[in-house]
């Protein structure tokens, strides 16, 4: 049972970490999208 519990705990931690990582990635991409667009426009002008 201990091995089973440890495996399930690891799986749950991995799933939660993936969800949190994906959410943070979305927020960061949304926040940085204007800066990325500006830099691309500047490169296009130059």
N, CA and C atoms as a LAMMPS dump frame, in Angstrom:
ITEM: TIMESTEP
0
ITEM: NUMBER OF ATOMS
138
ITEM: BOX BOUNDS ff ff ff
-5.0000000000000000e+02 5.0000000000000000e+02
-5.0000000000000000e+02 5.0000000000000000e+02
-5.0000000000000000e+02 5.0000000000000000e+02
ITEM: ATOMS id mol type element x y z
1 1 1 N 0.831 -1.205 0
2 1 2 C 0 0 0
3 1 3 C 0.871 1.262 0
4 2 1 N 1.981 1.232 0.715
5 2 2 C 2.834 2.421 0.768
6 2 3 C 3.347 2.789 -0.621
7 3 1 N 3.744 1.782 -1.4
8 3 2 C 4.238 2.054 -2.751
9 3 3 C 3.118 2.642 -3.597
10 4 1 N 1.925 2.064 -3.485
11 4 2 C 0.781 2.564 -4.254
12 4 3 C 0.478 4.013 -3.88
13 5 1 N 0.486 4.313 -2.585
14 5 2 C 0.199 5.683 -2.138
15 5 3 C 1.266 6.651 -2.638
16 6 1 N 2.514 6.242 -2.585
17 6 2 C 3.589 7.13 -3.041
18 6 3 C 3.472 7.384 -4.542
19 7 1 N 3.102 6.351 -5.313
20 7 2 C 2.956 6.526 -6.767
21 7 3 C 1.794 7.473 -7.059
22 8 1 N 0.663 7.268 -6.384
23 8 2 C -0.491 8.139 -6.621
24 8 3 C -0.16 9.575 -6.213
25 9 1 N 0.591 9.736 -5.123
26 9 2 C 0.987 11.078 -4.676
27 9 3 C 1.85 11.756 -5.728
28 10 1 N 2.795 11.008 -6.297
29 10 2 C 3.668 11.569 -7.333
30 10 3 C 2.856 11.955 -8.567
31 11 1 N 1.907 11.099 -8.951
32 11 2 C 1.084 11.388 -10.133
33 11 3 C 0.253 12.645 -9.897
34 12 1 N -0.335 12.755 -8.704
35 12 2 C -1.158 13.931 -8.398
36 12 3 C -0.289 15.191 -8.402
37 13 1 N 0.89 15.107 -7.802
38 13 2 C 1.798 16.264 -7.782
39 13 3 C 2.188 16.659 -9.206
40 14 1 N 2.456 15.678 -10.057
41 14 2 C 2.836 15.971 -11.44
42 14 3 C 1.686 16.651 -12.173
43 15 1 N 0.455 16.166 -11.963
44 15 2 C -0.704 16.752 -12.635
45 15 3 C -0.922 18.189 -12.169
46 16 1 N -0.839 18.405 -10.85
47 16 2 C -1.03 19.759 -10.315
48 16 3 C 0.074 20.689 -10.828
49 17 1 N 1.305 20.196 -10.844
50 17 2 C 2.409 21.005 -11.342
51 17 3 C 2.222 21.372 -12.807
52 18 1 N 1.737 20.417 -13.602
53 18 2 C 1.52 20.685 -15.023
54 18 3 C 0.422 21.73 -15.202
55 19 1 N -0.646 21.619 -14.411
56 19 2 C -1.739 22.588 -14.515
57 19 3 C -1.251 23.983 -14.126
58 20 1 N -0.527 24.068 -13.007
59 20 2 C -0.026 25.369 -12.547
60 20 3 C 0.962 25.935 -13.572
61 21 1 N 1.852 25.087 -14.09
62 21 2 C 2.822 25.539 -15.082
63 21 3 C 2.134 26.051 -16.339
64 22 1 N 1.11 25.339 -16.797
65 22 2 C 0.387 25.771 -17.989
66 22 3 C -0.317 27.098 -17.759
67 23 1 N -0.918 27.244 -16.565
68 23 2 C -1.625 28.49 -16.249
69 23 3 C -0.655 29.661 -16.21
70 24 1 N 0.491 29.472 -15.538
71 24 2 C 1.5 30.537 -15.457
72 24 3 C 2.014 30.869 -16.857
73 25 1 N 2.219 29.842 -17.684
74 25 2 C 2.686 30.071 -19.049
75 25 3 C 1.696 30.908 -19.847
76 26 1 N 0.395 30.608 -19.689
77 26 2 C -0.622 31.38 -20.406
78 26 3 C -0.61 32.831 -19.949
79 27 1 N -0.552 33.039 -18.619
80 27 2 C -0.57 34.407 -18.088
81 27 3 C 0.648 35.182 -18.578
82 28 1 N 1.817 34.55 -18.522
83 28 2 C 3.045 35.223 -18.953
84 28 3 C 2.974 35.559 -20.442
85 29 1 N 2.477 34.62 -21.255
86 29 2 C 2.395 34.879 -22.699
87 29 3 C 1.418 36.018 -22.984
88 30 1 N 0.309 36.063 -22.226
89 30 2 C -0.665 37.146 -22.426
90 30 3 C -0.049 38.486 -22.028
91 31 1 N 0.705 38.488 -20.917
92 31 2 C 1.307 39.741 -20.453
93 31 3 C 2.42 40.199 -21.388
94 32 1 N 3.166 39.258 -21.961
95 32 2 C 4.319 39.621 -22.786
96 32 3 C 3.958 39.824 -24.255
97 33 1 N 2.756 39.434 -24.673
98 33 2 C 2.408 39.525 -26.095
99 33 3 C 2.542 40.952 -26.646
100 34 1 N 2.136 42.005 -25.927
101 34 2 C 2.317 43.36 -26.483
102 34 3 C 3.782 43.709 -26.704
103 35 1 N 4.644 43.328 -25.752
104 35 2 C 6.073 43.626 -25.901
105 35 3 C 6.648 42.858 -27.085
106 36 1 N 6.216 41.6 -27.254
107 36 2 C 6.719 40.797 -28.372
108 36 3 C 6.272 41.425 -29.693
109 37 1 N 5.019 41.883 -29.751
110 37 2 C 4.526 42.507 -30.981
111 37 3 C 5.31 43.779 -31.283
112 38 1 N 5.606 44.57 -30.245
113 38 2 C 6.366 45.805 -30.457
114 38 3 C 7.751 45.496 -30.999
115 39 1 N 8.413 44.496 -30.39
116 39 2 C 9.772 44.165 -30.838
117 39 3 C 9.741 43.662 -32.278
118 40 1 N 8.704 42.886 -32.635
119 40 2 C 8.613 42.397 -34.011
120 40 3 C 8.373 43.565 -34.967
121 41 1 N 7.545 44.537 -34.559
122 41 2 C 7.299 45.701 -35.409
123 41 3 C 8.584 46.497 -35.6
124 42 1 N 9.343 46.69 -34.515
125 42 2 C 10.603 47.432 -34.616
126 42 3 C 11.561 46.721 -35.569
127 43 1 N 11.639 45.408 -35.465
128 43 2 C 12.526 44.654 -36.358
129 43 3 C 12.052 44.786 -37.802
130 44 1 N 10.733 44.77 -38.007
131 44 2 C 10.2 44.889 -39.36
132 44 3 C 10.51 46.256 -39.948
133 45 1 N 10.422 47.316 -39.124
134 45 2 C 10.706 48.674 -39.598
135 45 3 C 12.178 48.8 -39.966
136 46 1 N 13.047 48.272 -39.099
137 46 2 C 14.477 48.365 -39.372
138 46 3 C 14.809 47.496 -40.582
